[in-house]
């Protein structure tokens, strides 16, 4: 077998894939405890608190756990509608008073919805924390949900959903999730569909708030120089008054695996957009980070061969999609889909049949670890990382497990993950229907 050289465009790291080599044992130290972070319960709300002794900024992210597992096809997007509508006023703060208060404080409240959880979070200083918290907690606990304001938010969300079709990238991504993960909650879009958003009544929204905004669904992560008694007081007087509920977080089931398939969306575009996805391991699997690295190596191979050497595309990737259950895929835009996919298939086969050079892998992993520390410099990034450690690994103190598991990955782990998961792709093709290489895509 000829040596395969893969240029991975991550800070200039070069990884070489060669013929299979002798095995290499696992290693790595045990996860280190984070003595600067503690966890405790406040009235049924789980709190993770990282107290930093420097800086004046405080981050507090409240995660509503469950994501798309809490909804159906009929009401997908309801949590996004609820969180966005809460900005339009609460029982304590009218819309105008809420906006004036935020402007005077100079602080920020953000919202996000995803397949595993939704979140609302504040960014404040120590002096503005209490006032900003009261506004955020009021949005969670007592949104007014005025009919005219809800309708305004609904129209805005519907406009955003319709714009998916304006962007081929957004369209292919949405369609690929729905197609590849059919039968699994991840097939449901967290932002909803036209049909689901249009069908959610005001009564539905209020019932959802009453039944789903409960303490057992909540994880609060606070990062900043703020005392524990202060956090306990803020939580107990607000979130602590909400119903307890009976929710219990668990990792979702693995994604379904079935034979490769192709879905085509015909559009008169100057280039064709192709995205194929496959299911990966759960976050608690030893294969999780091995697949992450395998995707990075394959991305480098594809960039080198498909874009740089053959000039078949301006965008090619092998994405790793980080969720409680991972997934990965192949993405490309091209005017020559048949030749491009042939080349991509050869690169994938060579990754599966070859072995990564251990020295190149070591350099690559060092780049990932460096990026890990860079990605956790801000309080908001640290809060998200602590939340993922708590939910993915069952303990926030295992946050450093990420670094240890990367260091322990061997070339054999990479090959095993590629063989096990990088197959049975479900492709979505957006573009010229006369150029669809259906049989080729079904061979992946």
Secondary structure as a PSIPRED ss2 file (coil, helix, strand):
# PSIPRED VFORMAT (PSIPRED V4.0)

   1 X C   1.000  0.000  0.000
   2 X C   1.000  0.000  0.000
   3 X C   1.000  0.000  0.000
   4 X E   0.000  0.000  1.000
   5 X E   0.000  0.000  1.000
   6 X E   0.000  0.000  1.000
   7 X E   0.000  0.000  1.000
   8 X C   1.000  0.000  0.000
   9 X C   1.000  0.000  0.000
  10 X C   1.000  0.000  0.000
  11 X C   1.000  0.000  0.000
  12 X C   1.000  0.000  0.000
  13 X C   1.000  0.000  0.000
  14 X E   0.000  0.000  1.000
  15 X E   0.000  0.000  1.000
  16 X E   0.000  0.000  1.000
  17 X E   0.000  0.000  1.000
  18 X E   0.000  0.000  1.000
  19 X C   1.000  0.000  0.000
  20 X C   1.000  0.000  0.000
  21 X C   1.000  0.000  0.000
  22 X C   1.000  0.000  0.000
  23 X C   1.000  0.000  0.000
  24 X C   1.000  0.000  0.000
  25 X C   1.000  0.000  0.000
  26 X C   1.000  0.000  0.000
  27 X C   1.000  0.000  0.000
  28 X C   1.000  0.000  0.000
  29 X C   1.000  0.000  0.000
  30 X C   1.000  0.000  0.000
  31 X C   1.000  0.000  0.000
  32 X C   1.000  0.000  0.000
  33 X C   1.000  0.000  0.000
  34 X C   1.000  0.000  0.000
  35 X C   1.000  0.000  0.000
  36 X C   1.000  0.000  0.000
  37 X E   0.000  0.000  1.000
  38 X E   0.000  0.000  1.000
  39 X E   0.000  0.000  1.000
  40 X E   0.000  0.000  1.000
  41 X E   0.000  0.000  1.000
  42 X E   0.000  0.000  1.000
  43 X C   1.000  0.000  0.000
  44 X C   1.000  0.000  0.000
  45 X E   0.000  0.000  1.000
  46 X E   0.000  0.000  1.000
  47 X E   0.000  0.000  1.000
  48 X E   0.000  0.000  1.000
  49 X E   0.000  0.000  1.000
  50 X E   0.000  0.000  1.000
  51 X C   1.000  0.000  0.000
  52 X C   1.000  0.000  0.000
  53 X C   1.000  0.000  0.000
  54 X C   1.000  0.000  0.000
  55 X C   1.000  0.000  0.000
  56 X C   1.000  0.000  0.000
  57 X E   0.000  0.000  1.000
  58 X E   0.000  0.000  1.000
  59 X E   0.000  0.000  1.000
  60 X E   0.000  0.000  1.000
  61 X E   0.000  0.000  1.000
  62 X E   0.000  0.000  1.000
  63 X E   0.000  0.000  1.000
  64 X E   0.000  0.000  1.000
  65 X E   0.000  0.000  1.000
  66 X C   1.000  0.000  0.000
  67 X H   0.000  1.000  0.000
  68 X H   0.000  1.000  0.000
  69 X H   0.000  1.000  0.000
  70 X H   0.000  1.000  0.000
  71 X C   1.000  0.000  0.000
  72 X C   1.000  0.000  0.000
  73 X C   1.000  0.000  0.000
  74 X C   1.000  0.000  0.000
  75 X C   1.000  0.000  0.000
  76 X C   1.000  0.000  0.000
  77 X C   1.000  0.000  0.000
  78 X H   0.000  1.000  0.000
  79 X H   0.000  1.000  0.000
  80 X H   0.000  1.000  0.000
  81 X H   0.000  1.000  0.000
  82 X H   0.000  1.000  0.000
  83 X H   0.000  1.000  0.000
  84 X H   0.000  1.000  0.000
  85 X H   0.000  1.000  0.000
  86 X H   0.000  1.000  0.000
  87 X H   0.000  1.000  0.000
  88 X H   0.000  1.000  0.000
  89 X C   1.000  0.000  0.000
  90 X E   0.000  0.000  1.000
  91 X C   1.000  0.000  0.000
  92 X C   1.000  0.000  0.000
  93 X C   1.000  0.000  0.000
  94 X C   1.000  0.000  0.000
  95 X H   0.000  1.000  0.000
  96 X H   0.000  1.000  0.000
  97 X H   0.000  1.000  0.000
  98 X H   0.000  1.000  0.000
  99 X H   0.000  1.000  0.000
 100 X H   0.000  1.000  0.000
 101 X H   0.000  1.000  0.000
 102 X H   0.000  1.000  0.000
 103 X H   0.000  1.000  0.000
 104 X H   0.000  1.000  0.000
 105 X H   0.000  1.000  0.000
 106 X C   1.000  0.000  0.000
 107 X C   1.000  0.000  0.000
 108 X E   0.000  0.000  1.000
 109 X E   0.000  0.000  1.000
 110 X E   0.000  0.000  1.000
 111 X E   0.000  0.000  1.000
 112 X E   0.000  0.000  1.000
 113 X E   0.000  0.000  1.000
 114 X C   1.000  0.000  0.000
 115 X C   1.000  0.000  0.000
 116 X C   1.000  0.000  0.000
 117 X E   0.000  0.000  1.000
 118 X E   0.000  0.000  1.000
 119 X E   0.000  0.000  1.000
 120 X E   0.000  0.000  1.000
 121 X E   0.000  0.000  1.000
 122 X E   0.000  0.000  1.000
 123 X E   0.000  0.000  1.000
 124 X E   0.000  0.000  1.000
 125 X E   0.000  0.000  1.000
 126 X C   1.000  0.000  0.000
 127 X C   1.000  0.000  0.000
 128 X C   1.000  0.000  0.000
 129 X H   0.000  1.000  0.000
 130 X H   0.000  1.000  0.000
 131 X H   0.000  1.000  0.000
 132 X H   0.000  1.000  0.000
 133 X H   0.000  1.000  0.000
 134 X H   0.000  1.000  0.000
 135 X H   0.000  1.000  0.000
 136 X H   0.000  1.000  0.000
 137 X H   0.000  1.000  0.000
 138 X H   0.000  1.000  0.000
 139 X H   0.000  1.000  0.000
 140 X H   0.000  1.000  0.000
 141 X H   0.000  1.000  0.000
 142 X C   1.000  0.000  0.000
 143 X E   0.000  0.000  1.000
 144 X C   1.000  0.000  0.000
 145 X C   1.000  0.000  0.000
 146 X C   1.000  0.000  0.000
 147 X H   0.000  1.000  0.000
 148 X H   0.000  1.000  0.000
 149 X H   0.000  1.000  0.000
 150 X H   0.000  1.000  0.000
 151 X H   0.000  1.000  0.000
 152 X H   0.000  1.000  0.000
 153 X H   0.000  1.000  0.000
 154 X H   0.000  1.000  0.000
 155 X H   0.000  1.000  0.000
 156 X H   0.000  1.000  0.000
 157 X H   0.000  1.000  0.000
 158 X H   0.000  1.000  0.000
 159 X H   0.000  1.000  0.000
 160 X H   0.000  1.000  0.000
 161 X H   0.000  1.000  0.000
 162 X H   0.000  1.000  0.000
 163 X H   0.000  1.000  0.000
 164 X H   0.000  1.000  0.000
 165 X H   0.000  1.000  0.000
 166 X H   0.000  1.000  0.000
 167 X C   1.000  0.000  0.000
 168 X H   0.000  1.000  0.000
 169 X H   0.000  1.000  0.000
 170 X H   0.000  1.000  0.000
 171 X H   0.000  1.000  0.000
 172 X H   0.000  1.000  0.000
 173 X H   0.000  1.000  0.000
 174 X H   0.000  1.000  0.000
 175 X H   0.000  1.000  0.000
 176 X H   0.000  1.000  0.000
 177 X H   0.000  1.000  0.000
 178 X H   0.000  1.000  0.000
 179 X H   0.000  1.000  0.000
 180 X H   0.000  1.000  0.000
 181 X C   1.000  0.000  0.000
 182 X C   1.000  0.000  0.000
 183 X C   1.000  0.000  0.000
 184 X C   1.000  0.000  0.000
 185 X H   0.000  1.000  0.000
 186 X H   0.000  1.000  0.000
 187 X H   0.000  1.000  0.000
 188 X C   1.000  0.000  0.000
 189 X C   1.000  0.000  0.000
 190 X C   1.000  0.000  0.000
 191 X C   1.000  0.000  0.000
 192 X C   1.000  0.000  0.000
 193 X C   1.000  0.000  0.000
 194 X H   0.000  1.000  0.000
 195 X H   0.000  1.000  0.000
 196 X H   0.000  1.000  0.000
 197 X H   0.000  1.000  0.000
 198 X H   0.000  1.000  0.000
 199 X H   0.000  1.000  0.000
 200 X C   1.000  0.000  0.000
 201 X C   1.000  0.000  0.000
 202 X H   0.000  1.000  0.000
 203 X H   0.000  1.000  0.000
 204 X H   0.000  1.000  0.000
 205 X H   0.000  1.000  0.000
 206 X H   0.000  1.000  0.000
 207 X H   0.000  1.000  0.000
 208 X H   0.000  1.000  0.000
 209 X H   0.000  1.000  0.000
 210 X H   0.000  1.000  0.000
 211 X H   0.000  1.000  0.000
 212 X H   0.000  1.000  0.000
 213 X C   1.000  0.000  0.000
 214 X C   1.000  0.000  0.000
 215 X H   0.000  1.000  0.000
 216 X H   0.000  1.000  0.000
 217 X H   0.000  1.000  0.000
 218 X E   0.000  0.000  1.000
 219 X E   0.000  0.000  1.000
 220 X E   0.000  0.000  1.000
 221 X E   0.000  0.000  1.000
 222 X E   0.000  0.000  1.000
 223 X E   0.000  0.000  1.000
 224 X C   1.000  0.000  0.000
 225 X C   1.000  0.000  0.000
 226 X C   1.000  0.000  0.000
 227 X C   1.000  0.000  0.000
 228 X H   0.000  1.000  0.000
 229 X H   0.000  1.000  0.000
 230 X H   0.000  1.000  0.000
 231 X H   0.000  1.000  0.000
 232 X H   0.000  1.000  0.000
 233 X H   0.000  1.000  0.000
 234 X H   0.000  1.000  0.000
 235 X H   0.000  1.000  0.000
 236 X H   0.000  1.000  0.000
 237 X C   1.000  0.000  0.000
 238 X C   1.000  0.000  0.000
 239 X H   0.000  1.000  0.000
 240 X H   0.000  1.000  0.000
 241 X H   0.000  1.000  0.000
 242 X C   1.000  0.000  0.000
 243 X C   1.000  0.000  0.000
 244 X C   1.000  0.000  0.000
 245 X C   1.000  0.000  0.000
 246 X C   1.000  0.000  0.000
 247 X C   1.000  0.000  0.000
 248 X C   1.000  0.000  0.000
 249 X C   1.000  0.000  0.000
 250 X C   1.000  0.000  0.000
 251 X C   1.000  0.000  0.000
 252 X C   1.000  0.000  0.000
 253 X C   1.000  0.000  0.000
 254 X C   1.000  0.000  0.000
 255 X C   1.000  0.000  0.000
 256 X C   1.000  0.000  0.000
 257 X C   1.000  0.000  0.000
 258 X C   1.000  0.000  0.000
 259 X C   1.000  0.000  0.000
 260 X C   1.000  0.000  0.000
 261 X E   0.000  0.000  1.000
 262 X E   0.000  0.000  1.000
 263 X E   0.000  0.000  1.000
 264 X E   0.000  0.000  1.000
 265 X E   0.000  0.000  1.000
 266 X E   0.000  0.000  1.000
 267 X C   1.000  0.000  0.000
 268 X C   1.000  0.000  0.000
 269 X C   1.000  0.000  0.000
 270 X C   1.000  0.000  0.000
 271 X C   1.000  0.000  0.000
 272 X E   0.000  0.000  1.000
 273 X E   0.000  0.000  1.000
 274 X E   0.000  0.000  1.000
 275 X E   0.000  0.000  1.000
 276 X E   0.000  0.000  1.000
 277 X E   0.000  0.000  1.000
 278 X E   0.000  0.000  1.000
 279 X E   0.000  0.000  1.000
 280 X E   0.000  0.000  1.000
 281 X E   0.000  0.000  1.000
 282 X E   0.000  0.000  1.000
 283 X C   1.000  0.000  0.000
 284 X C   1.000  0.000  0.000
 285 X C   1.000  0.000  0.000
 286 X C   1.000  0.000  0.000
 287 X C   1.000  0.000  0.000
 288 X H   0.000  1.000  0.000
 289 X H   0.000  1.000  0.000
 290 X H   0.000  1.000  0.000
 291 X H   0.000  1.000  0.000
 292 X H   0.000  1.000  0.000
 293 X H   0.000  1.000  0.000
 294 X H   0.000  1.000  0.000
 295 X H   0.000  1.000  0.000
 296 X H   0.000  1.000  0.000
 297 X H   0.000  1.000  0.000
 298 X H   0.000  1.000  0.000
 299 X H   0.000  1.000  0.000
 300 X H   0.000  1.000  0.000
 301 X H   0.000  1.000  0.000
 302 X H   0.000  1.000  0.000
 303 X H   0.000  1.000  0.000
 304 X H   0.000  1.000  0.000
 305 X H   0.000  1.000  0.000
 306 X H   0.000  1.000  0.000
 307 X H   0.000  1.000  0.000
 308 X H   0.000  1.000  0.000
 309 X H   0.000  1.000  0.000
 310 X C   1.000  0.000  0.000
 311 X C   1.000  0.000  0.000
 312 X C   1.000  0.000  0.000
 313 X C   1.000  0.000  0.000
 314 X C   1.000  0.000  0.000
 315 X E   0.000  0.000  1.000
 316 X E   0.000  0.000  1.000
 317 X E   0.000  0.000  1.000
 318 X C   1.000  0.000  0.000
 319 X C   1.000  0.000  0.000
 320 X E   0.000  0.000  1.000
 321 X E   0.000  0.000  1.000
 322 X C   1.000  0.000  0.000
 323 X C   1.000  0.000  0.000
 324 X C   1.000  0.000  0.000
 325 X E   0.000  0.000  1.000
 326 X E   0.000  0.000  1.000
 327 X E   0.000  0.000  1.000
 328 X E   0.000  0.000  1.000
 329 X E   0.000  0.000  1.000
 330 X E   0.000  0.000  1.000
 331 X E   0.000  0.000  1.000
 332 X E   0.000  0.000  1.000
 333 X E   0.000  0.000  1.000
 334 X E   0.000  0.000  1.000
 335 X C   1.000  0.000  0.000
 336 X C   1.000  0.000  0.000
 337 X H   0.000  1.000  0.000
 338 X H   0.000  1.000  0.000
 339 X H   0.000  1.000  0.000
 340 X H   0.000  1.000  0.000
 341 X H   0.000  1.000  0.000
 342 X H   0.000  1.000  0.000
 343 X H   0.000  1.000  0.000
 344 X H   0.000  1.000  0.000
 345 X H   0.000  1.000  0.000
 346 X H   0.000  1.000  0.000
 347 X H   0.000  1.000  0.000
 348 X H   0.000  1.000  0.000
 349 X H   0.000  1.000  0.000
 350 X H   0.000  1.000  0.000
 351 X H   0.000  1.000  0.000
 352 X H   0.000  1.000  0.000
 353 X H   0.000  1.000  0.000
 354 X C   1.000  0.000  0.000
 355 X E   0.000  0.000  1.000
 356 X E   0.000  0.000  1.000
 357 X C   1.000  0.000  0.000
 358 X H   0.000  1.000  0.000
 359 X H   0.000  1.000  0.000
 360 X H   0.000  1.000  0.000
 361 X H   0.000  1.000  0.000
 362 X H   0.000  1.000  0.000
 363 X H   0.000  1.000  0.000
 364 X H   0.000  1.000  0.000
 365 X H   0.000  1.000  0.000
 366 X H   0.000  1.000  0.000
 367 X H   0.000  1.000  0.000
 368 X H   0.000  1.000  0.000
 369 X H   0.000  1.000  0.000
 370 X H   0.000  1.000  0.000
 371 X H   0.000  1.000  0.000
 372 X H   0.000  1.000  0.000
 373 X H   0.000  1.000  0.000
 374 X H   0.000  1.000  0.000
 375 X H   0.000  1.000  0.000
 376 X C   1.000  0.000  0.000
 377 X C   1.000  0.000  0.000
 378 X C   1.000  0.000  0.000
 379 X H   0.000  1.000  0.000
 380 X H   0.000  1.000  0.000
 381 X H   0.000  1.000  0.000
 382 X H   0.000  1.000  0.000
 383 X H   0.000  1.000  0.000
 384 X H   0.000  1.000  0.000
 385 X H   0.000  1.000  0.000
 386 X H   0.000  1.000  0.000
 387 X H   0.000  1.000  0.000
 388 X H   0.000  1.000  0.000
 389 X H   0.000  1.000  0.000
 390 X H   0.000  1.000  0.000
 391 X H   0.000  1.000  0.000
 392 X H   0.000  1.000  0.000
 393 X H   0.000  1.000  0.000
 394 X C   1.000  0.000  0.000
 395 X C   1.000  0.000  0.000
 396 X H   0.000  1.000  0.000
 397 X H   0.000  1.000  0.000
 398 X H   0.000  1.000  0.000
 399 X C   1.000  0.000  0.000
 400 X C   1.000  0.000  0.000
 401 X H   0.000  1.000  0.000
 402 X H   0.000  1.000  0.000
 403 X H   0.000  1.000  0.000
 404 X H   0.000  1.000  0.000
 405 X H   0.000  1.000  0.000
 406 X H   0.000  1.000  0.000
 407 X H   0.000  1.000  0.000
 408 X H   0.000  1.000  0.000
 409 X C   1.000  0.000  0.000
 410 X C   1.000  0.000  0.000
 411 X H   0.000  1.000  0.000
 412 X H   0.000  1.000  0.000
 413 X H   0.000  1.000  0.000
 414 X H   0.000  1.000  0.000
 415 X H   0.000  1.000  0.000
 416 X H   0.000  1.000  0.000
 417 X H   0.000  1.000  0.000
 418 X H   0.000  1.000  0.000
 419 X H   0.000  1.000  0.000
 420 X H   0.000  1.000  0.000
 421 X H   0.000  1.000  0.000
 422 X C   1.000  0.000  0.000
 423 X C   1.000  0.000  0.000
 424 X C   1.000  0.000  0.000
 425 X C   1.000  0.000  0.000
 426 X E   0.000  0.000  1.000
 427 X E   0.000  0.000  1.000
 428 X E   0.000  0.000  1.000
 429 X E   0.000  0.000  1.000
 430 X E   0.000  0.000  1.000
 431 X E   0.000  0.000  1.000
 432 X C   1.000  0.000  0.000
 433 X H   0.000  1.000  0.000
 434 X H   0.000  1.000  0.000
 435 X H   0.000  1.000  0.000
 436 X C   1.000  0.000  0.000
 437 X C   1.000  0.000  0.000
 438 X H   0.000  1.000  0.000
 439 X H   0.000  1.000  0.000
 440 X H   0.000  1.000  0.000
 441 X H   0.000  1.000  0.000
 442 X C   1.000  0.000  0.000
 443 X C   1.000  0.000  0.000
 444 X C   1.000  0.000  0.000
